[in-house]
C-alpha cells in the first residue's frame, strides 16, 4: 500500500510501529527517499523505562530495554548507515493525558528532556514541539472520536509549516564534496603540496 500512497502525493507515513509488525529499516531502505517516516511515542505509553544516557558510543553498551538505549541505538545506526543523510528528530506535541491507556504519558516531559540530551550527544538537531512556542499555545485538533492523540487534517495543517521549515534546515551529516574539474586540484590538496 505504500507505493500507492506515494503515487497519491503523500510524503509522510505515520505511525511507524514495530509493535504492529512494521519493519522501519526495510521501509526506510525501500521508501526513505520519498517519505518522511514518523514513529510514535509508544515507549512512554507502554511504560518502557526511561533509562539513562550512555557515556559510550558503542551499541553494545546501550540498554535496549530502555527508551534511552533504544534511541541511542537508533541514532548510532542511522549515523553509521546513512552517512550522507540529513537526520533530525521531532519531539511530539503535548497530547491529551486523560486517556487511561496511555501508560506513562503523564511523564512525557521527562522522556522528552532525556531525548533532547541524547540528540545533543549525537549532534542530531531536533524540533521541540512539546515545550517551544508556538506549539504550547496550539490546540492541535485530534481525532476526539478515536484516540484523542493523532492529529486530524486540520492538526496536520497547523504542524506542517513548522515541520517543513525544520526539515528544510537540516544538512547532511557529511556534506557531499564537489569533484574538482579536470586539471584542477582541491584547496586541501593545493595547501598540502605547497
Buried (B, 14 or more C-beta within 10 A) or exposed (E): EEEEBEEEEEEEBBBBEEEEEBEBEEBBEEBBEBBBBEBBBBBBBEEBEBBEBBEEEEBEEBBEEBBBBBBBBBBBEBBEEBEEBBBBBBBBBBBEEEEEEBBBBEEBEEBBBBBBBBBEBBEBBBBBBBBEEEBEEBEBBBEEEEEBBBBBEEBBEBBEEBBEEBBEEBEEBEEEEEEEEEEEEEEEEEEEEE
